[in-house]
């Protein structure tokens, strides 16, 4: 009977220390609407989240058609993230079909959005992530939502968010280092659709496109003819196509204007793991390098 009493003074401090440790919640089951957002969520969530993306690599979030598997993933989600600002026009239908009871977190809330005229209407540009300055707002909103869902791991989410925000600051500085010295008349490129507005606003680059904010819209013959004349008048020398869009129209415009190919940009979707843009950080750097190289060739 002496052995248990001898062991108790040794075991008791360990038991007390264990009981004082904060309880860590189970890994959060999280859904993100598309790959760019899923990557940022995973950076903030770290080991405490399992992130499923609805729109996969090289997918188009405008024209996405959810499947029964997507509905199953959404219904099981503890937290769901969307970019918002009209990007995920299919989300309400998916929520209704899946029976999901939560409310998606719109991470673009509080972003200083830009608007433009399209088909006689004023519309909000949803492509906020093409500026890392805006993604810092995403990070703050993601941290807040994850901490609310899992308070026990809030300190980890905060540390991850602070670390990733520093990465975004470096990306912003990198882009400025590439573009700030480029003459204004060289900062013009042709792309498939109008998805680089925030990039252009942040780094003073002009992007011309035959299709508007959504790839679901179609350019009229008159719009294409007007764009061709503008490209000729402004001497735009380089065009890019996008990994998630049909390149035929932009190639048609380029052929009519003499613009030379600058390569492929990753605008609304990451590449797969073997591609050049499997994370947001790599995507942004890759796009900056491609655009800067095209400007250098045209000078």
C-alpha positions in Angstrom: 0.0 0.0 0.0 3.0 2.3 0.3 3.8 2.3 -3.4 0.7 4.3 -4.4 1.3 6.9 -1.7 4.9 7.3 -2.9 3.9 7.7 -6.5 1.2 10.3 -5.8 3.5 13.3 -5.1 5.2 12.7 -8.4 2.0 12.1 -10.4 -0.1 14.9 -9.0 1.9 17.8 -10.4 1.8 16.2 -13.9 -1.9 15.7 -13.6 -2.5 19.3 -12.4 -0.3 20.6 -15.3 -2.2 18.5 -17.8 -5.6 19.7 -16.5 -4.4 23.3 -16.7 -3.6 23.1 -20.4 -6.2 24.7 -22.7 -8.3 22.2 -24.5 -7.7 22.2 -28.2 -10.7 21.8 -30.4 -11.0 19.1 -33.0 -9.7 20.1 -36.5 -12.2 22.4 -38.1 -13.9 21.2 -41.2 -13.7 24.2 -43.5 -15.0 24.8 -47.0 -13.6 27.6 -49.3 -15.3 28.6 -52.6 -12.2 28.5 -54.8 -8.5 27.7 -54.7 -7.0 31.1 -54.1 -9.2 31.6 -51.0 -8.6 28.0 -49.8 -4.9 28.6 -49.8 -5.1 31.7 -47.7 -7.5 30.0 -45.3 -5.1 27.2 -44.9 -2.3 29.6 -44.1 -4.3 31.2 -41.3 -5.8 28.0 -40.0 -2.6 25.9 -40.1 -2.9 22.5 -38.5 -6.2 23.3 -36.9 -8.2 23.3 -40.1 -9.0 20.9 -42.9 -9.8 23.0 -46.0 -11.9 21.7 -49.0 -12.1 23.9 -52.1 -15.2 23.8 -54.2 -13.8 25.1 -57.5 -10.6 23.2 -58.1 -7.2 24.1 -59.6 -7.5 25.9 -63.0 -11.3 26.2 -62.5 -13.4 29.2 -63.3 -15.4 30.5 -60.3 -17.8 32.4 -62.5 -19.0 29.4 -64.5 -18.7 26.7 -61.8 -21.4 24.1 -61.7 -21.6 22.5 -58.2 -21.9 18.7 -58.0 -23.6 16.5 -55.4 -20.1 15.9 -53.9 -19.8 19.7 -53.4 -23.2 19.8 -51.7 -22.0 17.0 -49.3 -18.8 18.9 -48.5 -20.7 22.1 -47.8 -23.3 20.4 -45.5 -20.5 19.0 -43.4 -18.6 22.3 -43.1 -18.2 23.9 -39.7 -17.1 27.2 -41.4 -17.5 28.2 -45.0 -15.6 31.0 -46.7 -16.5 32.9 -49.9 -14.9 35.9 -51.4 -18.2 37.7 -52.0 -19.0 40.8 -54.1 -20.9 38.7 -56.5 -18.1 36.2 -57.4 -19.9 33.1 -56.3 -23.3 33.5 -58.0 -23.9 29.8 -57.6 -23.5 29.6 -53.8 -27.1 30.3 -52.8 -28.3 27.5 -55.0 -25.7 25.2 -53.5 -26.7 26.1 -50.0 -30.3 25.4 -50.7 -29.5 22.1 -52.4 -27.1 20.9 -49.6 -29.2 21.8 -46.6 -26.2 23.8 -45.1 -27.5 25.7 -42.1 -24.6 28.1 -41.6 -23.9 31.5 -43.1 -20.8 31.8 -45.3 -18.2 34.3 -44.2 -17.6 36.9 -47.0 -13.9 37.6 -46.6 -13.9 40.6 -48.9 -16.0 42.6 -46.4 -14.3 46.0 -45.7 -12.2 45.9 -48.9 -12.1 49.2 -50.7 -13.9 47.9 -53.8 -13.9 49.3 -57.3 -16.9 49.6 -59.6 -17.3 49.9 -63.4 -20.0 50.3 -66.0 -21.0 47.1 -67.7 -24.0 46.7 -70.0 -25.4 50.0 -68.7 -25.1 49.0 -65.1 -22.7 49.8 -62.3 -21.2 46.6 -61.0 -18.6 45.8 -58.3 -15.4 44.2 -59.3 -15.1 40.9 -57.2 -11.4 40.1 -58.1 -10.0 41.7 -54.9 -7.3 39.1 -54.3 -5.2 40.4 -57.2 -3.8 42.9 -54.8 -2.1 41.5 -51.7 -3.1 44.7 -49.9 -6.7 43.4 -50.1 -5.7 39.9 -49.1 -4.5 41.3 -45.8 -8.2 42.2 -45.1 -9.1 38.6 -46.1 -6.6 37.4 -43.5 -8.1 39.5 -40.7 -11.6 38.3 -41.5 -10.5 34.7 -41.7 -8.7 34.9 -38.4 -11.8 36.4 -36.8 -14.1 33.7 -38.1 -11.8 30.8 -37.2 -11.3 32.2 -33.7 -15.0 32.4 -33.2 -15.5 28.8 -34.3 -12.5 27.5 -32.3 -11.6 29.8 -29.4 -9.2 27.3 -27.9 -6.9 27.8 -30.9 -7.3 31.6 -31.3 -3.7 32.3 -30.4 -2.5 30.0 -33.1 -4.7 31.6 -35.7 -3.5 35.1 -34.6 0.2 34.0 -34.9 -0.4 32.5 -38.3 -2.3 35.6 -39.5 0.5 37.9 -38.4 3.1 35.7 -40.1 1.2 35.6 -43.4 0.4 39.3 -43.3 4.2 39.9 -43.4 4.4 37.6 -46.4 1.7 39.8 -48.1 3.6 42.9 -47.3 6.7 41.4 -49.0 4.6 40.6 -52.1 3.3 44.1 -52.3 6.9 45.5 -52.0 8.1 43.0 -54.7 5.4 44.2 -57.2 6.3 47.9 -56.6 10.0 47.0 -57.1 9.1 45.6 -60.5 6.7 48.3 -61.8 7.5 51.6 -60.1 10.3 52.5 -62.5 8.5 51.4 -65.7 7.4 54.3 -67.9 3.7 54.9 -67.9 3.3 54.2 -71.7 4.7 50.7 -71.2 2.3 49.7 -68.4 -0.4 48.4 -70.8 -1.3 44.8 -71.4 -4.2 42.8 -73.0 -5.9 40.0 -71.0 -8.9 37.7 -71.5 -11.3 39.4 -69.2 -11.4 42.4 -66.8 -10.0 40.7 -63.7 -6.9 42.7 -62.9 -8.5 46.0 -61.9 -7.2 45.9 -58.3 -3.7 44.9 -59.5 -3.8 47.8 -62.0 -5.0 50.2 -59.3 -2.3 49.2 -56.9 0.6 49.2 -59.4 -0.6 51.7 -62.0 -0.9 49.1 -64.8 -3.6 49.4 -67.5 -5.3 46.2 -68.4 -7.5 46.0 -71.5 -9.9 43.1 -72.1 -12.5 42.0 -74.6 -14.8 40.5 -71.9 -16.0 42.3 -68.7 -15.8 41.3 -65.0 -17.4 37.8 -65.5 -16.4 35.2 -68.0 -20.1 34.4 -68.4 -20.6 37.6 -70.4 -20.0 37.7 -74.1 -18.3 40.6 -76.0 -20.3 42.1 -78.8 -18.7 42.6 -82.2 -18.9 46.3 -81.7 -17.1 46.0 -78.3 -14.3 43.9 -79.9 -13.9 46.4 -82.8 -13.7 49.3 -80.3 -11.1 47.5 -78.2 -9.0 46.7 -81.3 -9.0 50.4 -82.3 -8.0 51.3 -78.7 -5.2 48.8 -78.6 -3.8 50.2 -81.9 -4.1 53.8 -80.8 -2.4 53.1 -77.4 0.2 50.8 -78.9 -0.5 47.9 -76.6 2.2 45.3 -77.6 1.5 42.3 -75.3 -1.4 40.0 -74.6 -1.9 37.3 -72.0 -4.4 34.5 -71.7 -5.6 33.1 -68.4 -5.4 29.6 -67.1 -9.1 29.3 -66.3 -10.5 30.9 -69.4 -11.0 30.2 -73.1 -8.1 32.1 -74.9 -9.6 32.2 -78.4 -11.1 35.7 -78.2 -8.0 37.4 -76.8 -6.0 35.7 -79.5 -8.4 37.0 -82.1 -8.0 40.5 -80.8 -4.2 40.1 -80.6 -4.0 38.9 -84.2 -6.0 42.0 -85.4 -3.7 44.3 -83.5 -0.3 42.7 -83.8 0.1 42.2 -80.1 2.6 39.6 -79.1 2.0 36.7 -76.6 3.3 37.3 -73.1 2.3 34.0 -71.7 -0.3 32.7 -69.3 -1.5 34.4 -66.1 -3.2 32.9 -63.1 -6.1 35.2 -62.3 -9.0 33.4 -60.6 -7.5 30.0 -59.9 -4.2 28.4 -58.7 -2.5 25.8 -60.8 -2.2 22.2 -59.7 0.7 21.2 -57.4 3.0 20.7 -60.4 2.2 24.1 -62.0 3.9 27.4 -61.5 1.2 28.8 -59.2 0.1 26.2 -56.6 -0.1 28.8 -53.8 -1.3 32.4 -53.7 2.2 33.7 -52.9 3.6 31.8 -56.0 0.7 32.9 -58.1 1.2 36.6 -57.4 4.9 36.5 -57.9 4.5 34.5 -61.1 2.0 37.0 -62.5 4.2 40.0 -61.5 7.2 38.4 -63.2 5.3 37.6 -66.4 3.8 41.1 -66.7 7.1 42.8 -65.9 9.0 40.7 -68.4 6.5 41.6 -71.1 6.9 45.3 -70.3 10.7 45.0 -70.5 10.4 43.3 -74.0 8.2 46.1 -75.3 10.5 48.9 -74.2 
